[in-house]
């Protein structure tokens, strides 16, 4: 890693931790948190990539917007366009006023959590492979 490598390492480390937390939340039946944590894992992985490529202040939260910027550095991000689906899990998974007439823990189920994880896992794996290439 070059450019802002220390920041990139911290963001990637937190992305990995958030993904593990998402897996644990899903297993515990806290599906709303699993969705949010998967979104956070993807967001932080993309920010790690951008910091590694010289960005200094990345204040975006939208996976779609972050993917667009990352795509400028590596066309491989094109394969993750569907991960923009995670944007819809940023706010309503945490706030009772984000959904009509229900609380997040009542609305989100295992299928939502698995969908979010199915986007976050490969995205984090891809970013990790770019930032931590295998040793020879």
C-alpha positions as CSV (number, residue, x, y, z in Angstrom):
1,X,0.0,0.0,0.0
2,X,1.2,3.5,-0.8
3,X,-0.2,7.0,-0.7
4,X,-2.2,7.1,2.6
5,X,-1.3,3.5,3.5
6,X,-1.7,3.8,7.3
7,X,-5.3,5.1,7.0
8,X,-6.0,2.4,4.4
9,X,-4.8,-0.3,6.8
10,X,-7.0,1.0,9.6
11,X,-10.1,1.2,7.4
12,X,-9.5,-2.3,6.0
13,X,-9.0,-3.7,9.5
14,X,-12.3,-2.1,10.6
15,X,-14.1,-3.4,7.5
16,X,-12.9,-7.0,8.4
17,X,-14.1,-6.5,11.9
18,X,-17.5,-5.1,10.8
19,X,-18.0,-8.1,8.4
20,X,-17.2,-10.5,11.3
21,X,-19.7,-8.6,13.5
22,X,-22.3,-8.9,10.7
23,X,-21.8,-12.6,10.5
24,X,-22.2,-12.8,14.3
25,X,-25.3,-10.6,14.3
26,X,-26.9,-12.8,11.6
27,X,-26.1,-15.9,13.6
28,X,-27.6,-14.4,16.7
29,X,-30.8,-13.4,14.9
30,X,-30.1,-9.6,15.0
31,X,-30.8,-9.3,11.3
32,X,-31.2,-5.5,11.2
33,X,-27.7,-5.1,12.7
34,X,-26.3,-7.8,10.3
35,X,-27.6,-5.7,7.4
36,X,-26.1,-2.5,8.7
37,X,-22.8,-4.0,9.6
38,X,-22.5,-5.6,6.2
39,X,-23.1,-2.2,4.6
40,X,-20.5,-0.7,6.9
41,X,-18.0,-3.4,6.0
42,X,-18.5,-2.6,2.3
43,X,-18.3,1.1,2.9
44,X,-15.1,0.9,4.9
45,X,-13.4,-1.5,2.5
46,X,-14.1,0.9,-0.4
47,X,-12.8,3.8,1.7
48,X,-9.6,1.7,2.5
49,X,-9.1,1.3,-1.3
50,X,-9.5,5.0,-1.9
51,X,-7.1,5.9,1.0
52,X,-4.6,3.5,-0.4
53,X,-4.8,5.3,-3.8
54,X,-4.1,8.8,-2.4
55,X,-7.5,10.1,-1.3
56,X,-7.4,12.1,2.0
57,X,-10.9,12.8,3.2
58,X,-13.6,10.4,2.0
59,X,-16.9,11.5,3.4
60,X,-19.2,9.4,1.2
61,X,-21.5,6.8,2.7
62,X,-23.2,5.6,-0.5
63,X,-21.8,2.3,-1.8
64,X,-23.0,3.3,-5.3
65,X,-21.0,6.6,-5.1
66,X,-17.9,4.9,-3.6
67,X,-18.0,2.2,-6.3
68,X,-18.1,4.9,-8.9
69,X,-15.0,6.6,-7.5
70,X,-13.1,3.3,-7.0
71,X,-14.0,2.3,-10.6
72,X,-11.9,5.3,-11.7
73,X,-8.8,3.5,-10.2
74,X,-9.7,-0.1,-11.0
75,X,-12.2,-1.3,-13.6
76,X,-12.6,-4.5,-11.5
77,X,-15.1,-2.7,-9.3
78,X,-17.5,-2.9,-12.2
79,X,-18.4,-6.5,-11.1
80,X,-19.8,-5.1,-7.8
81,X,-22.5,-2.8,-9.2
82,X,-25.2,-4.8,-7.5
83,X,-23.6,-4.1,-4.1
84,X,-25.1,-0.6,-4.4
85,X,-28.2,-2.5,-3.0
86,X,-26.5,-2.0,0.4
87,X,-27.4,1.7,0.3
88,X,-30.9,0.9,1.3
89,X,-29.7,-0.6,4.6
90,X,-27.8,2.4,5.9
91,X,-30.5,4.2,7.8
92,X,-33.7,2.2,8.1
93,X,-31.9,-0.8,9.8
94,X,-31.1,1.5,12.8
95,X,-33.9,3.9,13.2
96,X,-37.6,3.1,14.1
97,X,-38.7,6.1,11.9
98,X,-37.0,4.6,8.9
99,X,-39.8,2.2,8.1
100,X,-43.5,2.7,8.1
101,X,-45.3,1.3,11.2
102,X,-42.6,-1.1,12.3
103,X,-39.3,-1.3,14.0
104,X,-36.2,-2.5,12.2
105,X,-35.8,-5.7,14.3
106,X,-39.4,-6.7,13.3
107,X,-38.9,-6.0,9.6
108,X,-35.5,-7.4,8.7
109,X,-35.1,-11.1,8.5
110,X,-32.4,-13.7,7.7
111,X,-32.9,-13.3,4.0
112,X,-32.1,-9.6,4.2
113,X,-29.0,-10.3,6.3
114,X,-27.8,-13.0,3.9
115,X,-28.4,-10.7,0.9
116,X,-26.3,-7.9,2.5
117,X,-23.6,-10.4,3.4
118,X,-23.6,-11.8,-0.1
119,X,-22.6,-8.3,-1.4
120,X,-20.2,-7.4,1.4
121,X,-18.2,-10.7,1.5
122,X,-16.9,-10.7,-2.1
123,X,-16.4,-6.9,-2.2
124,X,-14.2,-7.1,0.9
125,X,-12.3,-10.0,-0.5
126,X,-11.7,-8.2,-3.7
127,X,-10.4,-5.0,-1.9
128,X,-8.2,-7.2,0.4
129,X,-6.7,-8.9,-2.7
130,X,-5.9,-5.5,-4.2
131,X,-4.4,-4.0,-1.0
132,X,-2.7,-7.2,0.3
133,X,-1.4,-9.0,-2.7
134,X,-0.2,-12.6,-2.0
135,X,3.5,-12.8,-1.2
136,X,5.8,-14.5,-3.7
